[in-house]
Amino acid sequence: MHLADRLTDALPWLAGLSRGVLCRAISNAGIDAAAWTAGDLVSCMDKLSADEGRRFALPPKLSNPAGFFIHRIRTAMTHARMTGWERPSARAKTQAAQTRALAAAEPRPALPRETAAELHEARAAFRAQFAADDRLHELQQAARARLSEAKRAEVMAELDRARNRTARVL
């Protein structure tokens, strides 16, 4: 039913047909609805028209769209079997599977295996580095605080000198 709906979307001239008619036509043509897509079927019919050397043109009004579809799809499927035509979706799936197989076959670099002693040593080195960085940060904060205190004292002294000068002037 999903394939019939997709075909109706892809081929507007099938819009007036019921799902049941399309489903019977698809199953009678020997089409595996799980394997084929609507795009595959349209491509198959287009390939038949191209190989026959004619352009497929619909008349302005189809008197029997169901019969026309049944004829085109059966002829296209027979042509596909005879020529060995491969569905585009199957080709894409095959290429994707080959790509995955190649990616899986590539050797992956082995991860180094550390011993428990090496891991303990690495953790101790990390802790020592962290402690040193922490102590450096504390010293920098203390230096900034002392610098601020010294700067504050210097500014206060300058302010006192300025007050004394203004007091003498008045």
C-alpha positions as CSV (number, residue, x, y, z in Angstrom):
1,M,0.0,0.0,0.0
2,H,2.9,2.4,0.7
3,L,4.4,1.7,-2.7
4,A,1.0,2.3,-4.3
5,D,0.8,5.7,-2.5
6,R,4.3,6.7,-3.5
7,L,3.6,5.8,-7.1
8,T,0.5,7.9,-7.0
9,D,2.7,10.8,-5.8
10,A,5.3,10.2,-8.4
11,L,2.9,9.6,-11.3
12,P,0.0,12.1,-11.1
13,W,-2.0,10.3,-13.8
14,L,-2.5,7.4,-11.3
15,A,-4.3,9.7,-8.8
16,G,-7.8,8.6,-9.8
17,L,-7.0,4.9,-9.3
18,S,-7.8,3.0,-6.1
19,R,-5.0,1.5,-4.0
20,G,-6.4,-1.9,-4.5
21,V,-6.0,-1.7,-8.3
22,L,-2.4,-0.5,-8.0
23,C,-1.5,-3.1,-5.4
24,R,-2.9,-5.9,-7.6
25,A,-1.0,-4.5,-10.6
26,I,2.2,-4.4,-8.6
27,S,1.9,-7.9,-7.2
28,N,0.8,-9.3,-10.6
29,A,3.9,-7.8,-12.2
30,G,6.1,-9.8,-9.7
31,I,7.4,-6.7,-7.9
32,D,8.6,-7.2,-4.4
33,A,7.1,-4.1,-2.7
34,A,9.6,-4.4,0.2
35,A,12.6,-4.1,-2.2
36,W,11.4,-1.7,-4.8
37,T,10.7,2.0,-4.3
38,A,8.4,4.2,-6.4
39,G,11.5,6.0,-7.8
40,D,12.9,2.6,-8.8
41,L,9.7,1.8,-10.7
42,V,9.6,5.2,-12.4
43,S,13.3,4.8,-13.4
44,C,12.6,1.3,-14.7
45,M,9.8,2.6,-16.9
46,D,11.9,5.6,-18.1
47,K,14.8,3.2,-18.9
48,L,12.4,1.1,-21.0
49,S,11.3,4.2,-22.9
50,A,14.9,5.3,-23.4
51,D,16.0,1.8,-24.6
52,E,13.1,1.7,-27.0
53,G,14.3,4.9,-28.5
54,R,11.1,6.9,-27.9
55,R,10.1,9.4,-25.4
56,F,7.2,8.4,-23.2
57,A,4.4,10.9,-23.6
58,L,1.0,10.7,-22.1
59,P,-2.0,11.5,-24.1
60,P,-4.0,14.5,-22.8
61,K,-6.6,12.1,-21.3
62,L,-6.1,8.5,-20.5
63,S,-9.3,6.5,-21.0
64,N,-7.9,3.5,-19.0
65,P,-5.1,4.6,-16.7
66,A,-5.1,1.3,-14.8
67,G,-4.6,-0.8,-18.0
68,F,-2.0,1.6,-19.3
69,F,-0.1,1.3,-16.0
70,I,-0.3,-2.5,-15.9
71,H,1.0,-2.6,-19.5
72,R,3.9,-0.2,-18.8
73,I,4.9,-1.8,-15.5
74,R,4.8,-5.4,-16.9
75,T,6.8,-4.4,-20.0
76,A,9.3,-2.5,-17.9
77,M,9.8,-5.4,-15.5
78,T,10.3,-7.9,-18.3
79,H,12.8,-5.5,-19.9
80,A,14.6,-5.0,-16.6
81,R,15.0,-8.8,-16.1
82,M,16.2,-9.3,-19.7
83,T,18.8,-6.5,-19.6
84,G,20.0,-7.0,-16.1
85,W,18.9,-3.5,-15.1
86,E,19.6,-2.8,-11.4
87,R,17.4,-0.7,-9.2
88,P,19.0,2.6,-8.2
89,S,18.1,2.0,-4.5
90,A,19.7,-1.4,-4.6
91,R,22.8,0.0,-6.1
92,A,23.0,2.7,-3.4
93,K,22.5,0.1,-0.7
94,T,25.2,-2.1,-2.2
95,Q,27.6,0.9,-2.4
96,A,26.8,1.8,1.2
97,A,27.4,-1.8,2.4
98,Q,30.8,-1.9,0.5
99,T,31.8,1.4,2.1
100,R,30.9,0.1,5.6
101,A,32.8,-3.1,4.9
102,L,35.9,-1.2,3.8
103,A,35.7,1.0,6.9
104,A,35.4,-2.1,9.1
105,A,38.3,-3.8,7.3
106,E,40.8,-0.9,7.9
107,P,43.2,-1.7,10.7
108,R,42.7,0.4,13.8
109,P,45.7,1.4,15.8
110,A,46.1,-0.5,19.0
111,L,45.5,1.5,22.1
112,P,48.5,1.5,24.5
113,R,48.0,-0.7,27.6
114,E,49.3,0.9,30.7
115,T,50.2,-1.2,33.7
116,A,48.7,-0.3,37.1
117,A,52.1,1.1,38.2
118,E,52.2,3.4,35.2
119,L,48.7,4.6,35.8
120,H,49.5,5.2,39.5
121,E,52.6,7.2,38.5
122,A,50.6,9.2,35.9
123,R,48.0,10.1,38.5
124,A,50.6,11.1,41.0
125,A,52.3,13.4,38.5
126,F,48.9,14.9,37.6
127,R,48.1,15.6,41.3
128,A,51.6,17.1,41.8
129,Q,51.1,19.4,38.8
130,F,47.6,20.3,40.0
131,A,49.0,21.2,43.5
132,A,51.8,23.2,42.0
133,D,49.3,25.1,39.7
134,D,47.0,25.7,42.7
135,R,49.9,27.0,44.9
136,L,51.0,29.3,42.0
137,H,47.5,30.7,41.8
138,E,47.4,31.3,45.6
139,L,50.8,33.2,45.4
140,Q,49.5,35.3,42.5
141,Q,46.4,36.2,44.4
142,A,48.4,37.1,47.5
143,A,50.8,39.2,45.4
144,R,47.8,41.1,43.9
145,A,46.4,41.7,47.4
146,R,49.7,43.0,48.7
147,L,50.1,45.1,45.6
148,S,46.6,46.5,46.1
149,E,47.4,47.3,49.8
150,A,50.6,49.0,48.9
151,K,48.9,50.9,46.1
152,R,46.1,51.9,48.4
153,A,48.6,53.1,51.0
154,E,50.4,55.1,48.3
155,V,47.2,56.7,47.1
156,M,46.2,57.6,50.7
157,A,49.6,59.2,51.3
158,E,49.2,61.2,48.1
159,L,45.7,62.2,49.2
160,D,47.0,63.3,52.6
161,R,49.7,65.4,51.0
162,A,47.2,67.0,48.7
163,R,44.9,67.8,51.7
164,N,47.8,69.3,53.6
165,R,48.7,71.6,50.6
166,T,45.2,72.8,50.3
167,A,44.9,73.4,54.0
168,R,48.0,75.6,53.9
169,V,46.7,77.6,51.0
170,L,43.4,78.4,52.7
